[in-house]
Amino acid sequence: MHLSMSPMSQARFDLMLAISIPIVVTDLRFRRIPNWACGVLFLAGVVASGFEQGLSGILWSLGGAWAGLLAFLIFYALGGMGGGDIKLMAACGSLIGLRGLPVAIVLSAGIGGIIAVATLLFARLRSKSAETIPYAPAIVAGSLLALLGTAG
């Protein structure tokens, strides 16, 4: 299957993929998401949107970031997610924008649920308890898939 992406959509996808690699690796290894990487991803979204659509693009990007932050804020408030997860969803929202963000949120939640079940089962097989579950891989995967779905 071949997906046709506009050059700007391809650039957004490539930026998100490249910047997200150290985020996912760090979350898997240390259960932390670096602030600097979220900041770079956020700025990449704002700059790409501004370059593409001017002021309206910047506002579109900021709206996506704001919605991404708010989407998982309740889980952070309840202690189910870390602050890095919230910042990462906001940063991804800056690249995806408001139109694709609901899809990214649903996909991230679904992928996160699968990762959580797998992590808990693996921990149980090892007779240990899973204290934390890395959520960056789910957020990144859901966001990349949503970006593909809104490309064009």
Rosetta blueprint (number, residue, H / E / L):
1 M L
2 H L
3 L L
4 S L
5 M L
6 S L
7 P H
8 M H
9 S H
10 Q H
11 A H
12 R H
13 F H
14 D H
15 L H
16 M H
17 L H
18 A H
19 I H
20 S H
21 I H
22 P H
23 I H
24 V H
25 V H
26 T H
27 D H
28 L H
29 R H
30 F H
31 R L
32 R L
33 I L
34 P L
35 N H
36 W H
37 A H
38 C H
39 G H
40 V H
41 L H
42 F H
43 L H
44 A H
45 G H
46 V H
47 V H
48 A H
49 S H
50 G H
51 F H
52 E H
53 Q H
54 G L
55 L H
56 S H
57 G H
58 I H
59 L H
60 W H
61 S H
62 L H
63 G H
64 G H
65 A H
66 W H
67 A H
68 G H
69 L H
70 L H
71 A H
72 F H
73 L H
74 I H
75 F H
76 Y H
77 A H
78 L L
79 G L
80 G L
81 M L
82 G L
83 G H
84 G H
85 D H
86 I H
87 K H
88 L H
89 M H
90 A H
91 A H
92 C H
93 G H
94 S H
95 L H
96 I H
97 G H
98 L H
99 R H
100 G H
101 L H
102 P H
103 V H
104 A H
105 I H
106 V H
107 L H
108 S H
109 A H
110 G H
111 I H
112 G H
113 G H
114 I H
115 I H
116 A H
117 V H
118 A H
119 T H
120 L H
121 L H
122 F H
123 A H
124 R H
125 L H
126 R L
127 S L
128 K L
129 S L
130 A L
131 E L
132 T L
133 I L
134 P L
135 Y L
136 A H
137 P H
138 A H
139 I H
140 V H
141 A H
142 G H
143 S H
144 L H
145 L H
146 A H
147 L H
148 L H
149 G H
150 T L
151 A L
152 G L
